[in-house]
Amino acid sequence: MNTSDAIRERRTIKRFTDRPVSRQEIEELLAAATLAPNHKLTNPWRFYVLGPQAREAYGRALGQRKAKKQTDPAKAAEVIATVAAEHRTLPAMIAVAVVDATDPEQRDEDYAATMMGVQNIMLRAVELGLGTSIKTGGIMGDPAARAAVGIPDGQRVIAIVNIGQPADVPPAKQKTAATNLTTWVD
C-alpha cells in the first residue's frame, strides 16, 4: 500500500474484533512513530502499551469523568463500570506522552513531533490491516488516568491510540478541500 492510499483509507474505528494485536505489530507501529521528524533529534515521545488491567483502570478514570453528568448514583456507577469494561476489552491501547521541555519553543516543537509520530502510528496501522481511534482532551491530565498509564512527572500524555482489527469501517467523511483553506502569498 502506498502512502496516499493509507492516508485516504485511514478512519476512526470505534469497534474492533476480538483479534489480539501482536507485540510485533505494536513494535512496528512504535518504530514508525519514531521516524517522525523531531527538532534537534530530541526524541520527545514516550509510549506506554497498556495491558488489560491498565486499560481498565484508564477506562475507570474516563468513566468517572463521564459519570459526573449523571444525577442518579446508580446510573453513574453503571457508566463507570461500562467504560472500564469497554477499555479492558480493547485489543490494544497505547498512551503517547511527550517529555516536557522547559523552553517554550522546544515544548512546541516536541509536541508537534510527537503528534506526527501518532499520525505515523495510524498510517502504519492501516498498512497492517489494523484500525485506530485517537483520543485526546481533558482526560490526558486527569491524575487517575495518569496513574493508570504510569506516567512519571516530567511527561504529559497527549494522546491515547486504541488499536485493533476493525469490526466495521465507516465511510469517509466529507473533508474541506485544501483549495478552500489555502492562500498563496507572493
Secondary structure, DSSP 8 states (H G I E B T S, - for coil): --HHHHHHH--B---B-S----HHHHHHHHHHHTTS--GGG---EEEEE--HHHHHHHHHHHHHHHHTT-SSHHHHHHHHHHHHHHHHT-SEEEEEEEE--SSHHHHHHHHHHHHHHHHHHHHHHHHTT-EEEEE-SGGGG-HHHHHHHT--TTEEEEEEEEEE-BS----------GGGG-----
